Structures are given as C-alpha cells and as structure tokens.
Amino acid sequence: NDTGAGKHWSDNEVRALINIWSDEKIQQMLEGATRNKEIFEEIARRLMKRGIDRDWKQCRTKYKNLKYEYRALQKENEHLGNPRRKMRFYDEVDSILRRQPLGPSSWGCESSSLLSGTKNFSDEMK
C-alpha cells in the first residue's frame, strides 16, 4: 500500500526533473502560474516517458523543495557572508532560476569551467 509519497528521489530522478524543469516551455508555464496542477501533470508524464513513476504532487513537492533550499541557501550566504555552502544540484537549480543555459558541467561532465563564473553573481549585484 505504499503510494510512493514519501519515496526518496534518486539522483537520476532529480536530474530528470531538473532537466524537464529547465525546458523553456515549462519555465514559461510555471512563471506566474498559481494553479499549476496541469503543469506538474505534464512534468509527471514526461518523467513517465523516461521510466520514472512520480505523480504530479510528488513532482510539485520536489520542485518546491529544490527552490526553497536554493533560496534559503542564497539568503544565508548573502546575509552571513559564509563561504558559499552548497546544496546537491545547486548549479543546475541556479542556472534555471537565473535563466542561464545548462552547460555540460552541470550534468557531471569533465568540463567545470562553464559555470564557474556564475557562482558570485549575487556579489556583483550588491
């Protein structure tokens, strides 16, 4: 009777969700949408095509948690002046929320120089 609601997301599942979230059409639909069930149903359908069985509520919850963790981390690092503590998938979420294309380095490839310039963007804006 496990509905999977509390089922842990594997890294591959999170990467697939982030990949779909990074789609320009999905981003445009999510922008300013308050009733977004249909959007997350679409995301869940796309995940199913990749062999990942998650319902729209699970997708929405994971999306919200990733955004929340990212924003909390940004706030903490800006206000406390901490060395930038990182979260899992930080670069991927950062590139989406800053509307920058995902480079190969964000998917674990060898080249890590593509995103190296984006990490201190908020420092430049002060």
Secondary structure, 3 states (H helix, E strand, C coil): CCCCCCCCCCHHHHHHHHHHHCCHHHHHHHCCCCCCHHHHHHHHHHHHHCCCCCCHHHHHHHHHHHHHHHHHHHHHHHHHCCCCCCCCCHHHHHHHHCCCCCCHHHHCCCCCCCCHHHCCHHHHCC
